[in-house]
Amino acid sequence: MSLKEETNKNPTTEETKIQPKKRKVQPYHHIKAHSNPLADKNFDYPVSPKAKDWSKYFGKSIDTNQKRIEIADVGCGYGGLLVSLSSAFPQTLCLGMEIRDKVVEYVADRIEKLREENEGKYENIAVEKSNAMKNIPNYFEKGQLSKIFFLFPDPHFKKSNHRRRIISKQLLAEYAYVLRKGGIAYTISDVEDLHQWMDRHFSEHPLFEKLTEEELASDPVVPLVIASSEEARKVDRIQGKKYLAVFRRK
């Protein structure tokens, strides 16, 4: 056996050292698309809105004792709309509410990175792991919100699972409670059946009225709802349809 062969067969001690295994970062598109909102899970939610300390959520320039959250993105996904809202409403606190652990971690990291790369910006947005179907009144006081968003929610196609849908007669009563008079609720879906479901429930509720086409055309938030979220871009890639319906709190 030649010296070269012997060397190749017997690597040095340095080469045989076990290298530390790097933590694999899971791509966000590999995360489970949906979660059962009715399943029993361990959520750390406040007993009341006043009991929640938001000081660690927003940027250093934000005094959460003086400012309250006014915009909520329910089921915020990967934060596309939330990031756009930060620029559109720089003086308004916006909260993304998401039920999936890994997605919450992703959005929190995304916000932190944006703040590091853009000094003084994106300090008005934050994300919280929460189940809005069960405890949204624990986060917001009566009439606190000016806008609430429901973008591309889980359609729960089976009739037996319709009770899991984020829009229902019972839940609309809670959304109406936290939304101030004149506040706006935005809904959009690429599933026509779900769109019709949300449209019907909002339209039948006595505390909501549907915006006209003229009002939609003059609302600067509508283009963000249609195009800024990751799910909206996904629908664009497959050339799917989007169904929008927007309602005002009476």
C-alpha positions, 0 to 999 in steps of 0.5 A: 500500500502506498503512502498516499493510500495509507494517508487517505485511509487514515484521516487525521484526528482533526478530520475525524472530529465530530462537527456540531450539527447545525439546526435545520431551519424549516422553510415556512412553506413546509409548515402545516397549512392549517390548524384545528381551532377547536382542538384543546391547546395550551394558549397563554392568553390574558384574563383581560385586555388590561392584564396584557403587557405589550411593552416587549412586543413593539419597538422601543419608540412605542409607549404601549401605556399611551397607545393601544392596538387598533388593527388586528389581522386574524390568522395573519399567516406569514405576515405579508399584510402585517408588514404592508400595514406597518408602512401604510399606518406608521402611527397605528399599532397592528397585531397579527394573530396566528394559531400555528407555533412555527408560523408565529416564530417565523413572523416574529423573526421577520419583524425583528430582522426588518427592524434591524435592517430599517432603523426606526421602522416596523416598530408598530407591528407585532405577532401573538400566538392566539386562538381568536375563535376562543379568546379575542375579547381577552385581547381587546376592549369594547370598540378598541379596533378600527380594522380587522382582517380575515384573509384567506381563512381555512375553508373547512370544506366538510359540512361537519367542519363548518363550525371551525370556520372563523366567521359565524353568527356567534363569532361575529358578535365578538368581532362587533364587540371589539370593533368600534362603530364605523370600523371596517372588517375585511374578508377575502378568499379564493374559495367561492363557497367560503366567500359566500358563507362569510358574505351571507353571515356578515350581511345578515348580522344587524351590526354590519353593513356591506361597503359599496363598490364606490367605497371599495374603490376609494379605500387604500387598504383594499389593494393591500388585502388583494395583493400583499399576503403570501396567500394572495401571491400564491393565488396569483401564481396559479391564476386563481380568483379572489373574492372580496367582501368588506363590511362596516360596523354600524 
